[in-house]
Amino acid sequence: MDIDEINKMATEGQFDVCSEDEKATIAYARVSSHDQKADLARQEEMLSLYCAKNGWNFEVIKDLGSGMNYKKKGLKNLISRILDGDIGRLVLTHKDRLLRFGAELIFSICEMKGVEVVIINQGEDSTFEEDLAKDVLEIITVFSARLYGSRSHKNKRMLEKMTEAVIDD
């Protein structure tokens, strides 16, 4: 079963219809950069297949941005809906797809709001040192991207000004 078959089944009404008071199942997918759009599509497909096989009516929320960015549109929408009590289940491919730091806080809020959290790929438990190394690497990656992005914008502005100066002469 692929994503097209799932969409066809949904439009044909082959899934059980949720009652008005049944809370939504939200599948959340995130990648850090545009270069990873293929991975975003794979996450969406995996989430869709998993939810469909469990017979859940679901919605996929997709985000593009760092796991350390708390201002992503999809994440803010997800948190708002959790707090409003609209969500009954949150499905993730991996724990770090939600947030690199702070996922435990969201999971605690889910617990308080009665939201079931399903993580498809739990993976093996990592050691404290492995987690720390991953965290440090993520921080370095984010700051490097910001630095290069900042330089890129400065270089672009400088090139535009030089082009304008040449055209004006």
C-alpha positions in Angstrom: 0.0 0.0 0.0 1.4 3.4 -0.9 0.3 7.0 -0.2 -1.9 7.2 -3.3 -3.8 4.1 -2.3 -4.3 5.5 1.2 -5.6 8.8 -0.2 -7.9 6.9 -2.6 -9.2 4.8 0.4 -9.8 8.0 2.4 -11.7 9.7 -0.4 -13.8 6.6 -0.9 -14.7 6.5 2.8 -13.0 3.2 3.5 -11.8 4.3 6.9 -14.1 4.5 9.9 -15.5 7.9 10.2 -14.7 9.8 13.4 -17.5 10.9 15.6 -17.7 14.6 16.5 -16.2 14.1 19.9 -13.4 11.7 18.8 -10.1 13.4 19.0 -7.8 13.6 16.0 -4.7 11.5 15.3 -1.9 13.8 14.1 1.2 12.4 12.4 4.1 14.9 12.6 7.0 14.9 10.2 10.0 17.3 10.1 13.3 17.7 8.3 15.9 20.4 8.9 16.5 21.6 5.3 15.2 21.8 1.8 17.9 19.3 0.8 16.0 16.7 2.9 12.6 17.0 1.1 12.9 13.4 -0.1 13.2 12.3 3.6 10.2 14.4 4.4 8.2 12.5 1.8 9.5 9.2 3.2 8.4 10.2 6.7 5.0 11.2 5.5 4.6 7.9 3.7 5.7 5.9 6.7 3.4 7.8 9.0 0.5 7.5 6.6 1.0 3.7 6.2 1.3 3.2 9.9 -1.8 5.2 10.7 -3.8 3.6 7.9 -2.8 0.0 9.0 -4.0 0.8 12.5 -7.3 2.1 11.0 -6.9 5.6 12.4 -8.3 8.7 10.7 -5.3 11.0 10.6 -3.8 14.3 9.5 -0.1 14.8 8.6 1.5 18.0 9.8 4.9 18.6 8.0 7.6 21.1 9.0 10.8 22.3 7.4 13.3 23.7 10.0 15.8 22.9 12.7 14.8 20.7 15.6 16.0 23.6 17.7 13.5 26.0 16.1 10.4 26.3 18.3 8.7 28.8 15.9 7.9 26.4 13.0 4.3 26.9 11.8 3.4 23.2 12.0 4.9 22.8 15.5 3.0 25.8 16.8 -0.2 24.5 15.3 0.5 21.1 16.9 1.1 22.5 20.3 -1.9 24.8 20.1 -4.2 21.8 19.2 -2.7 19.7 22.0 -3.4 22.5 24.5 -6.9 23.0 23.1 -7.6 19.3 23.6 -8.3 18.5 19.9 -5.7 15.7 19.6 -6.0 12.2 21.0 -2.9 10.7 19.4 0.4 12.0 18.2 2.4 9.8 15.8 6.1 10.3 15.1 8.7 8.3 13.1 11.4 9.1 15.6 11.4 11.1 18.9 13.8 13.7 17.5 11.5 14.6 14.6 9.4 16.6 17.1 12.2 18.7 18.7 15.9 18.1 19.2 15.7 19.6 22.7 12.4 19.9 24.7 10.5 16.9 23.3 10.1 15.6 26.8 8.2 18.8 27.7 5.8 18.3 24.9 5.4 14.6 25.8 4.6 15.7 29.4 2.0 18.1 28.1 0.6 15.3 26.0 0.3 13.1 29.1 -1.5 15.8 31.0 -3.9 16.3 28.1 -4.5 12.6 27.6 -2.7 12.5 24.3 -1.2 9.1 23.4 2.3 9.5 21.9 3.3 6.8 19.4 6.9 6.7 18.2 7.3 4.2 15.3 11.0 3.7 15.5 12.0 3.7 19.1 15.5 2.5 18.3 17.9 1.2 20.9 18.4 3.2 24.1 21.5 5.3 23.7 24.0 6.1 26.5 24.3 9.5 28.1 27.5 10.1 26.3 26.0 9.2 22.9 23.0 11.6 23.6 25.4 14.3 24.6 27.6 13.9 21.5 24.4 14.1 19.3 23.3 17.2 21.1 26.6 19.0 20.7 26.8 18.0 17.0 23.2 19.4 16.5 24.2 22.7 18.2 27.3 23.1 16.1 25.3 22.3 12.9 22.6 24.9 13.7 25.1 27.6 14.5 27.2 26.8 11.4 24.1 27.0 9.2 23.2 30.4 10.8 26.7 31.7 10.3 26.9 30.6 6.6 23.3 31.9 6.0 24.3 35.3 7.5 27.4 35.4 5.3 25.3 34.4 2.3 22.9 37.3 2.8 25.7 39.8 3.3 27.4 38.6 0.2 24.2 38.8 -1.8 23.5 42.4 -0.6 27.1 43.4 -1.4 26.8 41.8 -4.9 23.5 43.7 -5.5 25.0 47.0 -4.4 28.0 46.4 -6.7 25.7 45.6 -9.6 23.7 48.7 -9.0 26.9 50.8 -8.8 28.1 49.4 -12.2 24.7 50.0 -13.8 24.5 53.5 -12.5 28.0 54.4 -14.0 
